[in-house]
Amino acid sequence: MFSVASEKFYYHLEGIKKACAEILEQNPGTSEYRKTAKNVLRLCNANSAKMRVCGLFAVDAALPLRLTGLTTAYCIVLLQFAFL
C-alpha cells in the first residue's frame, strides 16, 4: 500500500533529521560533516510538507481510514435517498 510506504518514508526522514542534529552537536568546528548535515537539514525543512495527491489530500497512514469514512458517508446518503 502506498500510504504505508509513505509513512515509512516520513519515519526514516525523521531519523535522518535526528542523525544530522547529533552530527551538528558532536562537531562544533567547521568540518565537512557539519556542512553536509546543515545542508541535509535545510533540504528536509524546506520540503517538510507531506506528499499530496493532486493537491487534494495528504498521503499518510490515516488515508485508508479517511477514504473508508468518506465512502461510508456517501453510501448512507445514497441509502437515505433510495428509501425516501
N, C-alpha and C positions, 0 to 999 in steps of 0.2 A: 504494500500500500504506500502511496506517495506521502501521505500525511505522517506515517511512521518514520519514513526515511528523512523527511524534513525535520521532524522532531529530534532525530539522532544528529542531524547536521547542526541544529541550534545548540544541542548539548555539547558537541565537540567544539563549537565556536566559543562557548563559554569557557571550556577547558583551555583553549588557546589564549584567551584573554587573561586567564589566571596565570598561565605559564609566562606570558610576556610581562605581567606585573611583577612576578617573582624575579625575573631576569633584571628588570629595572631596579628592584630593591637590592639585589646582590652585586650589581656592577655600578657603583656610584661614579666611576670615571667616564671618560668618553671612549668607550670601546665599540667595536663593530657590532657586537651582540646587542648592546644598548640601542644603537642606531636602528638596527633591524627590528628590535622589539617595539620601538616607538612607531616605526612605520607600519608594522602589523596592527598595532592598537589603533592608529589613525584610520587605517583601512576598515577595520572591524567596526569602529564607531561611526564612520561615515555611511556604511551600509548596514546599520544595525536593525533596520526595519525588517519585519518578517516577509517572507515571499508571499506574493499576492497573485491570484488568478484573475487575469484581465482587469486588475484594479478593483475587483468587486469584493473579494473576501480573502482573509489570510489562510494560508495552508499551514496547519499545525495539528497537534494530536486531537484537538477538540472538533476538527472538521467533520468526521463521521457522525458525531453526536448532533451537531448543528444541522447537517443535512437530513438526518433521521427526524429531528424535531420539525423541520420545515415540511417534509413530506407528510408527516402525521397530521400537522395542522391543515394542510391543503386537502387531505383525504377526509378529514372531519367536516370541513366546509362543504366539500362536494356531496358527502352523505347527507348533510342537513338540507341541501337544495334538492336532492333526489327524493327525500321523504317529506317535502313540504306540501 
